[in-house]
Amino acid sequence: MIGSVRLRHVLHPNPPRLVTVIIAGALILVGLSATVFPLDFVNAALDVVQGYLGTDIEVTTEIAWLFLFAGDALLVAGSLLPGI
């Protein structure tokens, strides 16, 4: 009887908001810069942001892998959950 029953709970992915894409892209760029290959403009941007905020946080390899995961998870959440 599956053919005659209409499924109501189907995922309807939507495009994520632009701010979600920008934040996820920044997380992925920082993650790639600290793990796979260093990007000079990412390191310079991190220095500017840390100087503006007054922090001195070192991005280690473990934090970079978390940034990569968080960026991907944010894109998935932004496409499946409305308003993110």
C-alpha positions as CSV (number, residue, x, y, z in Angstrom):
1,M,0.0,0.0,0.0
2,I,3.0,2.3,-0.2
3,G,2.1,3.3,-3.7
4,S,-1.3,4.7,-2.6
5,V,-0.1,6.4,0.6
6,R,1.3,9.9,0.1
7,L,4.4,10.6,2.1
8,R,4.0,14.0,3.9
9,H,7.3,14.1,5.7
10,V,9.8,14.7,2.9
11,L,12.8,17.0,3.1
12,H,12.6,20.1,0.9
13,P,16.1,21.5,0.9
14,N,16.3,25.3,0.5
15,P,19.3,27.4,-0.4
16,P,21.0,28.7,2.7
17,R,21.0,32.4,3.5
18,L,24.0,34.4,2.2
19,V,25.3,35.1,5.7
20,T,25.3,31.4,6.4
21,V,27.3,30.7,3.2
22,I,29.8,33.5,4.0
23,I,30.4,32.2,7.6
24,A,30.7,28.6,6.4
25,G,33.1,29.7,3.6
26,A,35.3,31.6,6.1
27,L,35.4,28.6,8.4
28,I,36.3,26.3,5.5
29,L,39.0,28.7,4.3
30,V,40.6,28.9,7.8
31,G,40.4,25.1,8.1
32,L,42.1,24.5,4.8
33,S,44.7,27.1,5.4
34,A,45.8,25.4,8.7
35,T,45.6,21.8,7.5
36,V,46.2,21.3,3.8
37,F,48.1,24.3,2.5
38,P,48.8,27.6,4.0
39,L,47.2,30.6,2.4
40,D,48.9,33.9,3.1
41,F,45.8,36.1,2.7
42,V,43.9,33.9,5.3
43,N,46.7,34.3,7.8
44,A,46.8,38.0,7.2
45,A,43.0,38.3,7.7
46,L,43.2,36.3,10.9
47,D,45.9,38.6,12.2
48,V,43.7,41.7,11.4
49,V,40.7,40.1,13.1
50,Q,42.6,39.1,16.1
51,G,44.2,42.5,16.4
52,Y,40.8,44.1,16.1
53,L,39.3,41.8,18.8
54,G,42.4,42.0,21.0
55,T,42.8,38.2,21.2
56,D,45.8,36.0,20.5
57,I,44.3,32.6,19.6
58,E,46.5,30.1,17.8
59,V,44.8,28.0,15.2
60,T,46.1,24.5,15.7
61,T,45.5,21.5,13.4
62,E,42.8,20.1,15.7
63,I,40.9,23.4,15.6
64,A,41.3,23.6,11.9
65,W,39.7,20.2,11.4
66,L,36.8,21.4,13.7
67,F,36.5,24.5,11.5
68,L,36.3,22.3,8.4
69,F,33.6,20.1,10.0
70,A,31.7,23.2,11.3
71,G,31.7,24.8,7.9
72,D,30.2,21.8,6.2
73,A,27.7,21.2,9.0
74,L,26.6,24.8,8.8
75,L,26.0,24.5,5.0
76,V,23.9,21.3,5.5
77,A,21.9,22.9,8.4
78,G,21.4,26.0,6.4
79,S,19.9,24.1,3.5
80,L,17.7,21.8,5.6
81,L,16.5,24.2,8.4
82,P,14.5,27.2,7.4
83,G,15.8,30.6,8.6
84,I,19.4,29.6,9.0
